[in-house]
Amino acid sequence: MASDVRRNIVATSHERRVARRITARGDEGLTESLLQLNGVRAGGRYLLRQLYAVGAEGAVYDVKDMKDPNAKPLVAKVALHPYHRPFDLLPDEVRKSRYSLRVESQYLLGNVSPFMPRGVGIFETHNPALDAARGDAFAEPEPVLVMEKLPGFDLDRWLARAHRSSVPRVVLRRTLDRVAVVLLQALTDLRGRGQIFADLRPGNMRMMGRPERRVRMLDAGSLVSVHDKSGRFPHVPAYLPPELFRATQAGQLIVPNDAVQAVMAGRTLFEAATGSVPHPGQEVDLSLLAGSDVSSPVGDVIARLCTGEYSDARTALEHLYQHASRRVAHGNDPRRTPVVDTKVVPGPRVAAPGGAARAVASASHPVAKAVVPGAAAARAASATPPATQNDQILPPSKKPSGFFGRLVGKLLGR
């Protein structure tokens, strides 16, 4: 093996884990072909070093920037061709897969959202796994989409650990409430850009840890234009509204719309809150939310999303904003309520009376803050609070103790 290029392809331990997942889904033999792309350079600059993951439509590789050794971690996505099924390797199908990747690159690079990975660019390379002697599409350059590599864990993996561990409930609740807020913010932001996140599920959300507790969306290939009538809607059936799942079973195409997105958000957050995975075509058991680890207001929003009560994600986010606004406006101790500036994404910036516009925490992203619809501020200021108000949205972290703890707390803005 050379210093940077893997001449003799020997699978790493990570690649062997990826290979086991590929084999489990019935694609035995695909891994060997994908490993042949290790060592090629995209655009003469980005070295594909290791197979990182394989999805339904693409293979992702760890990347090294050969011109900037100090560059932040990157990954590259390549269209997934059925190398292990030679008779399916037709020129038109190869071009179709490449076209889908180029469309994904346009979503990622042309309409930048702070909730998605940062796109670097789309470049070309030769594909040693294809026989160029066949000519046609096989001899054409392979497009490669280079993007930011997000640290942390996918939400489904994080949930599997958190729900089995002895994480203190207040810590788990704080984190799950943040997940709910940031997901609604992300969907609202993307909708403002004319996009629906079709393949919405915990596996396409990335937990990026402390101190920011950021959550980002993965897979720009899941983005679909709200005006797309082609029927393209990549998804996992369990997260579709039950009636829509049954309609797809009868051959109906999915038309992207806000109501479908809202129910998918509810089913995704239901799994996050309860650890119970939804079943295709079945309503979720809302009674499980009563004993879940989310706060009462967030649980209420999840239930309403699942039942289709909300017409879009923004309405659900507005409901959480109203709750947090009442806590501040009616004398709840502001020190026990998270205080974060709110920047409207998208829409006008609104400052609610009594500092209420600072009540809902941003889902831990330094740019994208809580969405505050104008009508919500007026309603929140005049709303009559419940007789008891013990629920908190996103309770604060434990205050650091000791000199160094307080110093770190100041540095982190706690």
N, C-alpha and C positions, 0 to 999 in steps of 0.2 A: 504494500500500500504506500503510495507517495504521501508527501507531507499534507497535501490538501485534497488530492483526488484519489478516490478509492479504486485502484486499478483492479485488484482482485476482490470481487464483491463477496464479502462475508457479512451476513446480517448481524447487526448489533442486538443487544438484549431488548432494546425498545422496538426494533424492527421485528423481532421474533414475536413480541406481544401483538403488534399490529397484524402480523401474519396469522396468528391464531384467531383473531377477530374476523379477518377476511375469510379464512377457512370455515369458521362457524356459520357464516352467512351463505355458504355454498359456492364460494369463488376460489376454490383450491387451484393453485397454479398461477394465480394472478400476481402474487407477491414477487416471484422470480423475475417477471418482466418489469415490474415497477422498480426493482432494485437496479436495473440497468441504467436508469436515469441518474443514479448517484455519480457525481463527478462531472456532469455536464455544466456548462455555464450559460446562463440566460443573458442576452445582451452583452456577452463578453465580460460581464462583471460579477454576476450573482451566481455563486457556486452552489449547486444542489448537493448537500452533504449527506443527508440521512432521511429516509422515509419516516415521516412524522405521524401521518394519519391518512385514512382513506374513507371517503364518504360515498354517497350514491352517485355523484357526478364528477368528483375530482379526487386527485391524490395530492397530498400536501407534504412538502419537504422542508426540513431545516435548511437555512441558507446562510452563507457567509459572503459578506460584501468584500470583494477582493481589492477594492480601491479605498475602503475605509475600515481598517481593522477595529476601530473603536465604535463602529455603528451599533445601534440598538438591535436586539435580536429580531430576525426577519424569518418569514416563511414564504414559500412559493407554492402556488396551486397550479396544477396541470390537469387538463381535461382527462377524464378516465375513459380509456378505450378498452374494449373486451379482448385484451391480448390472449387470454386463456381460452377464448372461443374463436379460433381463426376464421371460421365461416361467417362470423358476425363482423369481421373487420372489412367493411365496405367503404369505399371512398366517401360516399354521401354521409354515412353515419359518422365517420371521422370528422368531416367538415362541420356536421351539425353539433358535435360535442365541443369543438373548438369555438364555434360561433356562440354557444351558450356561455363559455368562459369569457369571451370578449364582451358580451352583454353584462355579465357580472362585473367586469372591470369598469364598465361605464357607470354602473350604479355606485361602485366604491370610489372611483376617482372623480367622477363628474358631479356628484351631488353629496358632498362630504357631510357625514353626520358624526358628531362627537361620541355617539353611542356605538359606532362601528369601528373596526380596526382601521388604522391609518394606511391608506394605499400608497405604494411607492411608484408603481407603474406596471405596464404590461410589456414584456420583452419576448424575444424569440430565441430558439435554440434548435439544434437537431435532436431528433428522438431516436436513440439507438435501439429502442424496443420495436421500432417499425422497420420493415424491409423497404428501404428507399428504392431498391431495384424494381419494385412493382410500379413505380411512377405515380402519376396522379397525386392524390392527397397524401400518399405515403412519403413522397419526396419533398413535400412542402414543409416549411418551418413550423415547429410546435410553439404555440403561444404559452407564455408563463406569466402568471399574475403574482407579483411580489408585493408583500404587505407586512405590516407590523405583526410580530408574534406577541400575543397577549400572555402575560404570566398568570399563574394561579391555577384554578381547577374549574372544569365545567360544572355547572350548578347541579346536575344530576349526580355526579361523583361526590361533590361536596355534601349534598343532602344525605347520600348513603352513609357517609361518615358521621355527619352531625346528628342524625336521628338515632344512630346506634350508640352514640357516645354519651358521656356524662357532662356535656356542655351545660353550664348553668342556664336555667330557663330565661332569665332576663337578658343574657347575652344572645341566646338563640333568637329570642323574640325581636331584639333590636336589629339583628342581622336580617331576619326574614321580613320585617317591616320595611327595611331599606330595599330589599329585593323587590317587594311589591311596588314601592314608589318609583324606583328607577325603571322597572319594566314599563309602567304606565307612562313615564316621561319619555322613554325611548320610543314607544309606539306612537305617542303624540308627536314627537319630533319627526319621525319618519313619515307620518301621515301628512305633516305640514310640507314635506318635500315630495308629496304625491306618491308615496310608497306604502305598501302593506308587507309586513314580515310574515310570509306564508308558513314557513316551517318553524312555527313558534312552539318551543318545548324547552324543558330545563337543559337538555343537552346542547342547546344553541345559545346558552347564556354563560358568561365567564365570570367567576368570582375571583377578584384580583387582590383581596386581602387588605390588611391594615397597612398604613394608618388611614388611607382614604376610604377603605371598604367599597371600592369601586365595583361596578357591575357593567359589563359590556356585552353587546350582542355579537354573535359569531355568524359567519357564513353569509356573505353578500349575495350568494346564489339563491338565498331564500327570499330576497326582495323581489316584489312584483309591483308593477305600476298599477295604481288604482283604476286606471283606464284600460287595463289589459283585458280583453275579451277572448283571448285565445284558448283559455282553459288551463294555461300553465299555472300551477299552484302546488309546488313541492311541499309535501306535508307528511306527518305521521298521523294515521287515522284516529288514534286515541284522543287527539287534541281538537279535532273538528267538533262543531256542534252536532249532537246526536242525529238531528233530523237531516243535516247536511251530509253526514256520513252515509245515512241510509239512501239519500238521493244519489250520491256518487256510486253506490252499489247498483243502482238502477241505470247508471250510465250518464247521469247529469254532470255537466261541467261546472267547476267552481268559478264563480265570478267574484273577484276581490271586492270586499266592502267592509265598512267600519264595524258593522254588527257582528260579522263572522270573526273579525279580529278581536273584538271585545270578549266573546265567549272563549276563544282560544286562550286569551290572557287569563281568564278566570280559571280554566282547567289547568293551565300551567302553574298558576299560583296556588291552586288547591293542592297540587302535588307537593309544592314547596312547603306549604303549611302543615300538611298532614302526613306526608311520606307515603300516601296512597296513590298509586298510578291510575289514572282514568282508563276506562275500558272503551274501545270503539263502539259507538252507537248507544251507549248507556249514560244516563244521568249520573253525576257524582253524588255520593252520600254526604249531603251538606251537614248532617248531624255531627260528622267528624270534626268540623271546624270548631265546635264548642269546646273541645278538649285539646285544640291544636296550640302551637307555640307562637301564633301571631296575636297582636292586640285585637281587642274587640272591634274597633272601627275598621281595621284592615280585614278581619274575618267577615264583617258585614259586606264590605266592598267585593270581596272574592265571591261570596254567595250571590250577590246581585249580578256580577259579571257572568257567572256560570249559568244563571237562569235567563240571561238575555235581557235583563232589566235596563242595562245601560246601552245606549245606542253607539257609543264609541269609548275609547280608552280615556279621552280627555274628560268626559263627564265623570268617570270614576275617580280620576285624579282631583277633580274639583270637589267631589264629596269629601275626600281626605283633607283637602285644604280647608274646607268649611269647619271640619271638626277641630283642626289645629288652631284655626282662627278664633273659635269660641273659647278655647282654653286660655288664650292670651287676653282676649277682649273682656272676659268676665272674671279676671283676677286670679287665674291660676299662676302659680309661682313660675315666672319666666325662666328661672334658673333650672327648672326641672323639665323645661320644654326645649327641644333642640332649636337653636337660633342660627339660621343660615339665610344669606341674601337670596332672593328669588329673582331670577331672570327669566322672562317669559320666552318659551320656545314651543311653537312660534306664537306670534301675537304681541299685543302691546304690553308694556310693563305697567303693573298696577301696584300701588302701595296701599294696603288696607289700613283702616284706622287702628290705633292702639298697637302698632307694630305687628299686626296679624300677618302682614305679608312676609314676615320672617319666620313664620311658625312651622311650616312644613320643611323638613330637611331635604336638601338636594340629595339625590341618590348617589352621593359620593362622587360626582364628577365635577372637576374644577370649572368646566365651561357650561355644561347644561344644568340648569337649575330648575326648581319646581315651576310647573305651569300654573299661572294664576289668572284664570279668566276674569274679566272685569265684573261680570254680574255676580261672581262669587263673593267679591269683597263686600259689596253692599249687603248681600243676604247674610253674610257671616256676621257683620257688625250689628245687625238688628235681630239676629236669631236669639231665641230664648233657650238658655242652656238646660240640659236635663237636671233633674233634682240631684243626682249624684254624677260626678264626672271623674272617675278614677282611671279611666283608660288613657294611655299615653301612646302617641305615635312616635316611634323612634326614640325611646328613652336614652338619656345620655350615658356615655361610658363612665365607669368608676373614675373619680377624680384621682390623678396620680398623687402619691404620697412621697415624702422625703424630698431632699433638695434636688437630686438628679431627676426624680420623677416629675417634680413640678417644672423643672427646666425643660424636660422633654415635652411635657404637656403644653408649655408655652410655644415651643417650636412647632408643635403639631396643631396649634390653635385650639386646644381643649380648655 
